[in-house]
């Protein structure tokens, strides 16, 4: 850290402020609303499905674990798009940003289509492999919901990449509008198909598909309209190495991180699936509550990639360093406020979910832990590493995430939840230990300023090469 501070003194002042407070708020508030709306889709869907019985909400909860695995995989690749487009926009390289978006969009869309087709063909074996011998009524509902989800994977992929590129240009309003329309469609179609047409879980599946169709259509239209900072030049699967390689440098480690992280979550979900329907339902409710309490943090996390990435691309290293420290701190404060509000509303929310007494008891016991320990660990476990990705510090994040996931989230969850029979409390205690370990590692990494030392060394090497080239001429 001392070396980094000394290094900063030798650097020229930042040429211009990349993000004023007003500009940051203009970027963050639409993302905040978007994240809230995206979370609301899952919560509203669970509440509507909850009226169909515990087997239905359990099925949706289990399949959503699979959906989140792939959705976060698409988002990991989209994070690569956001970082690269942010860097190139910071350097005023519009053509490079267009190439990066075009290549990533076509490849991710093709991958999502193949993935969806495989799950459509082998949905039952896939569910049996992941979740084992669950109740037959739950399995039947799982298959129905997975089929509708698999059909929407290309839509999820298109939304992730296009929204990531739009945020990199500073346009966070269009994804927000897409999320708003998506929620309206989800509620309208869900109410029609579940309550009026009595389609059951099939109705929930239809609602999610049309909601994602609406969201993907809006952001894609914005990209191809040419009225934002980047656009898709042409549809092609021919790979341009110079355009896609920087995205892979960010997206592949982030994708591995996401795949292993969410794969571990599915493995933990398989532990929970053997604990009974009430425990599965309680875990689903807790995941929804966690998702809602993390909405502001996810907004800061998403905006943090753009903010630190733009500063890094413009070589405004002092500003990037300041944002790395401030953004997770603000996120922690807001997370604490959200958890407090949810705690006060918890009795009312449990009535809306139509949860039974046993499920409510599990929720209360776990949420107390989450309210205390989650507040001090969550932001530094998930917001800070995303900000570090914006300045190119990627591999360390992946190593820490993978190690922590399997040591704490999986192995410790099995020990506490299954072997020691602590059930849901044991599983969530292991998860909080995972967050605590990540927090320690990422704070230490932030304080080391390794990214800054590497960035300055890279700039010096480029300057030396340029001087040698000019002398040769």
N, C-alpha and C positions, 0 to 999 in steps of 0.2 A: 504493500500500500504506500509506503514511504517513497519507493521508486516511482510509482505512478504519480504521486503528487509532485515530485521533483520534475518528472517528465512533462507534466502539464505546464509548469512554469516556463519551459523552453519552447512551448508551442505558440504560434501566433494566435491572437484572439479569434474566436469564432466569427466568420465573415458576416453572418446575419442570424438573428433568432429564428429558428425554424418553427417553433410553436409558442406563441404567446398563451397566456392563461385563457383568453377568449377563444383562441383557435383550438386549444385542447378541449374546452367545454363543448365547442361546436362539433368536435369529432366524437366526444364521449357520449353526450346525451342521446343521440339517435341510436348508438350501439347499446346503451343501457335499456332503452325502450325495446329495441329489437330482441335483446337477450331475455328481457322479461316476457315478451310475447312468445318467444320460442319455448320458454319454460312453461308458459301458460298452456300451450298446446298439449304438452304431456300431462299437466295437472288436470285440465278440463277433460281430456280424454279418459284419464283414470277415474275421474268422478262420474262421468257418464257411464263408463263400463262397470263401475262399482255397483250401479243399480241392477246389473244383471247377475250379481252374486260373486262370492269369493273365488270361484273357479275362473271366472272371466277376468277379474282384476289380476289374479295370479298369472294367467296366461299372458296378458298384455305386459306385465312386469318382466316376465322371463324373456319374451321376444324382444322387448325394448333393450335388454342387455346386449343381444346380438346386434340390433339396429345401431346402438351407440358405439359398438366396436367398429362397424364400418363407417358410420357417420364421422367419428373422430379420426378414422384413417383418411377419409376424404378431407377433413379439416386440417390434418397434418400436412397433406400435400398443398392445400390451399394456403397454409402458413408459409410454405416455401414461396408461393406466388406473391404473397403479401410482402415478404422480406425483400425479394428480388425486385419487384416493381417499386417498392419504396426506395430502395437504394438507387435505382435507375431514374426515378422521378427526382430524387435529391440531386442527381448529377445532370439533370435536364436531358436524359437520353430517352426520348419518346419512342423511337423505333425499337430500341432494345426492350422496352417495357411491353410493346405490342407483341413482339416475337415470343417473349416469355409467357404471356397470357395465352396466346394462340396454341403454342405447343402443349402447355399444361392442360388446357381445356379439352383438347381432342384426346389426349392420352387418358385422362381421368374418366372421361365419359365412356370411352371404349372399355376400360377396366370395369367400371360400374355395371355396364350392360352385361358383360360376361359373368360377373359375380352374381347378378340378379338371376340370370338364366340358370346357373348351377343350382342355386337355392330353390328355384321353382321346380327343377327336376328332382331334387333330392331333399325336399324339405323334411320329410319324416325321419329318414336316417340321420340327417344333420341334427335335428332336435333330440333324438334319442342319444346320439353321441355326446352332445353337450350337457343335457340335463338328466339323462338316465331315466329311471323308472318313476316318472311322476304320475299322478292320478290321470286316468284315461280321459275324463272330462276336460281336465286342464290341457292335456296333449292335443285333443281335438280342436280346442279353441286356439292353441298355439299355432297349429298348422294353418288355420284360416288367417290369423293375423300376420304370420310370416309371409304368406303368399302375397298379400297386399303390400307389405313392406318391401319385399324383393322387387316388385314391379316399380317401386318408386326410387330405387337406388340411383339410377341415372339422373333423376331429378335432384336428389340430394347432392350428388357430385357436382352437377352444373351450378346449383345454388352456391355451394361452398367456394368453388373457384371464382365465379363471377363476383360474389360478394367480397371475397378477399381482395380481388383486384380493385374493386370500387373503393374499399376502405383505404387501400394504399394510395389512391389519388386524393384522398380527403373526403370522398363522397360516402358518408355513412348513413345518409338519409334514405337513399334508395333501398338498401337492405332493410331498414326500419319499416318503410312502407310495405315492402314485400312480406315482412313478418306480420304486420297488422292485417293485411288482406288474407294471409294464410290462416290467421286465427279466426277471422270472420267466416271463412270457408269451412274451416274445421268444425266450428260450433254449428253452423247452419246445416251442413251435410250430416254431421253426427246426430243432431236432434231429429232430422228427417228420417235417417236410416235406422237409428236405434229405437227411438220412441214412437215414431209414426208408422214406419214400415215394418218394425219389429224384426230387423235383420240380425240383431244380436251383435256378436263380435265381428261379423262380416261388415256391419254398418260402421263400426269403429275403424276397420281397415280401409273402407272406402273414404271415410272422412280424412284420414291421414294422407291417403294418396292424392286426393284432389287439393288438399291444403298445400302439399309439396309441389304439385303441378303449378299452382298459382304463384308461389314464391319463386320458383325457378324461372317461370315465364317473365316475371317483372324484372329481375336482375339481368336476365339474358337480353331482354329488349333494350334495357338501358345501355348495355355494352355495345350491341350491334347498331344502335342508333347513331353512334359517333358523337354523342353529346357529353361524353365524359373524357377523362384524360387518356384513356387507353381504349383499344378496340381489338376484336378478333379479325385478323387479316383474311384468313381463308381456312377452311376445314381440311386438315391433312394429318395423316399418321406418320408422315415422313419426319424423322427426327433431325433437328438442327442441334448439334452438340453444343455450340456456343450459347444457344438460347435455353436449353433444358438443363445443362450441367449445373449451373448455379442453383436452380430450383431443386435438383436432386440432392445437392450438398446440404440443403436445409431440410427438404421434404423427406428424404430417406431416413436420416436419423430420427426426425420427428415422427415419421410413419412407424418405424420400428418401436419407438417409445410408445406411441399410441396403441399399436397392435398388441404389444406385450402387456401394457397397462390394462387395456380393456379385455384382453384375453384372460388376464388374471382375475378381472372382475367377474367374467363369465364363470371361471372356475370357482370363485367364491360363491357366486349365485347357485352353482350346482351343490355346494355344501348346504346352502340355505334351503334349496328345494327339497331336501330330505328331512327338514325340520317341521314340516306341516304347513297347511294352507294359511293358518293365522300368522305364522312367522313370515311366510312369503308376502302376504298382504301388508304386514307391518313394515317389512323392508321396502316394499314399493312406496308406501306413504313416506317413510323416512328419506328415501331417495328424492321424492318430489319436494319435500321440505328443504333438503340440502340444496337441490337445484334452485329453488326460489331464493334461499338465503345467499347463494353464490351469484345471483344475477348481477349485482353491481361489480363484484370481483371479476366475473367473466367479461364484463364490459371494459374494465380497466386492463384486463389481460389482452383482450383483442386490440384495443386502442394502443396498448403499450408497444406491440410489435411495430405498428405504423410509426409511432412517435419516435422510438429509439432507432428504428430502421432509417427513417428520413434524416434524422440528425447524423447517424453514422455515414449514410451515403453522401451527405453534404460536408462531411468531415468537421461537424460541430461537436467535437468530442466532449467538451466541458458540459454542454447542454445535455448530451446523451447520458453522461455520468450522473448528472443531477436528477434526471427523470428516473433512472434506475433505482434511486434511493427513495424518491418521493412517492411514486405511483403505488408500490406495495404497501407503504405506510398508510396512505389515504384509503386504500382498499380494505385494510384491516379494521380501521375505524368504522367504515360503512358496513362491513360484514357484521360487526358486533351489534350495530343498530338493527340490522335486518333480523338477526337471531332473536333479539329482545322482542321485537314486534311479533314474530312467529310464535314465541313462547306464550305471549299474552293471548294470541288467537287460537292456540292449539285445541282447546276443548271444542270450539265452534267448527274448526277444520275437520276434526275427527268425526263429528256428526255428519258433515257434508260427505265425507268418504264412506259413510255407512259401515264403519269398521266395528267388528264385534269386540266384546270386553277384553278378550285375551290379546287381540291385536293392539288395542289401545294401551294395555299395560306395557307391552314391548316398546311401543313408540315413546311413552313417557320416560321409561328407564334409559333408553338410548339417547333421546334428545337432550336430556340433562347433561350427559357427557359431551355431546356435540356442541352445546351452547357454550360451555366453558373452554374446552381444549381446542375445538374447531376455530374459535375466534382468534386465538393467538398463533395458530399454525397454518390455516388454509391459504391466506394470501401469499405468504412467503414460500409456500410449497408449489403454487400454481401460477400466480401472477408474475412473480419475480423471474422464474425461468423463461417465461414467454418474452419478457423484456430483454433478457439476456440473448435470446435467439435473434432479436432485432439487431443487436450489435455483432452478430456472427458467432456467438459463443454457444455452440450447439452440442458437440459430442459429450462434453462433461454432463450436460443435462440428461442425455440419453443413458449414460452409464449409471448415474445416480438413480434415475427413475426405474430402470430395469432391476437394479440390485435391491432397492427399497421395496419394490412391488413384490418380488418373490420371497424376500426374507420376512417382511412384516405382513403385507396385505394377504399373501397366500399361506405361507408356512405357519406364521403365528396365528392367523385366523383359523386354520385347521386345528392347531393345538388347543387354542382357547375355546373355539366354538363347538368343535366336534369331539375331540379327545377328552377335554375337561368339562364338556357338556354345559358351557356357559351360553350356548346358542347365540342369539342375535347380539347380546351384549358383548360376548367374546369376539365376534366378527368385527363389530364396529370399534371395539377397543384396539384391535390389531390395526385397523385402518387409521386411527388417530396416531398410533405409534409410527406408521408409515409417513404421515404428514410431518410429525415432529422431526424424524430423521432427515427428510427432504429439506425442511426449513433450515436446519443446522448447516447442511452442505451448501445450499444455495446462498445463504448469507455470507458464508466464508468465501465462496467464489466471487460474489459481488465485491466484497471488501478487498480481494486480491487485485482487482482491476487487470486481470490477465488479458481481457479483450482489448483494452486500451494500449497496453504494451505491444501486443501483436499488430494492432492497427497502425500505430506509429511506425513500427519497424517495416511494415508493408509499404507505407507511404514513402518512407526514406529510400527503400529499394527501388520504387518506381521513379522517384526523383533522380536517383543516381543513374538508372538506366536511361532516362531521358537526357540527362547531361552528357552521358557518353555518346548517345546517338547524335546529339547536336554537334558535338565536337568532331565526330567522324564525318559529318556533312560539311 
